[in-house]
Amino acid sequence: MLQLYHSNRLETLAEQFAKVLSTQSLDPFKAEQVVVQNAGMGRWLSLRLAQQNGIAAYRTIVVLKKILRLLRSSVLLAFKIAK
């Protein structure tokens, strides 16, 4: 499920994300994908989650550019198959 939160402070977003992760019971055998703007932000978020929750494991940090590239490839492939 896609959830969007916005703030002008990155620390506020990280705290909100840590709260969401600690309150939701998710499938422990399924990796979650977290989309971030760049690799440095992904690393920072992983460290911040580890500080707040004690652990930051089994989360796949994906850069937005990669997600957009995958979506574009999927759409183009579906368009070619449909022809």
C-alpha positions in Angstrom: 0.0 0.0 0.0 1.3 3.5 -0.9 1.4 6.0 2.0 2.5 9.5 1.5 3.6 12.0 4.2 5.0 15.4 3.7 6.9 17.9 5.8 9.6 20.5 5.3 11.8 18.8 8.0 13.4 15.4 7.2 13.7 14.6 10.9 9.9 14.9 11.3 9.3 12.5 8.4 11.8 10.0 9.8 10.1 10.1 13.2 6.7 9.6 11.6 8.0 6.7 9.5 9.5 5.0 12.6 6.1 5.3 14.4 4.3 3.8 11.5 6.7 0.9 11.3 6.5 0.2 15.0 2.6 0.2 15.0 1.8 -1.7 11.9 2.1 -5.5 11.9 3.5 -6.4 8.6 4.5 -9.7 7.1 8.0 -10.4 8.6 9.0 -12.5 5.6 8.2 -9.9 3.0 10.7 -7.1 2.4 9.3 -3.6 2.3 10.3 -1.1 -0.3 11.0 2.4 0.8 11.5 5.0 -2.0 13.8 7.9 -1.4 15.2 10.7 -3.4 18.8 9.6 -3.5 21.2 7.0 -2.0 22.5 9.3 0.7 19.0 9.9 2.0 18.4 6.2 2.0 21.5 5.6 4.1 20.6 8.4 6.5 17.0 7.0 6.9 18.3 3.5 7.6 20.6 4.9 10.3 17.8 7.0 11.8 15.4 4.0 11.9 18.0 1.9 13.6 18.5 4.7 16.2 14.8 5.1 16.9 13.5 1.5 16.6 16.7 -0.4 17.6 16.9 -2.1 14.2 16.4 -1.3 10.6 16.4 -4.6 8.8 14.6 -6.2 5.9 13.8 -3.0 4.2 14.8 -2.3 0.6 15.7 1.3 0.0 15.1 2.2 -3.6 16.0 5.4 -5.3 13.0 7.2 -7.0 14.9 7.3 -10.4 15.2 3.5 -10.4 11.4 3.0 -9.7 10.5 5.4 -12.5 12.9 3.6 -14.9 11.2 0.3 -14.0 7.8 1.7 -14.5 8.7 3.1 -17.9 10.1 -0.2 -19.0 7.0 -2.1 -17.9 4.7 0.3 -19.7 6.7 0.2 -22.9 6.8 -3.6 -22.7 3.0 -3.8 -22.1 2.5 -1.4 -25.1 4.6 -3.6 -27.4 2.8 -6.8 -26.3 -0.6 -5.2 -26.9 0.2 -4.3 -30.5 
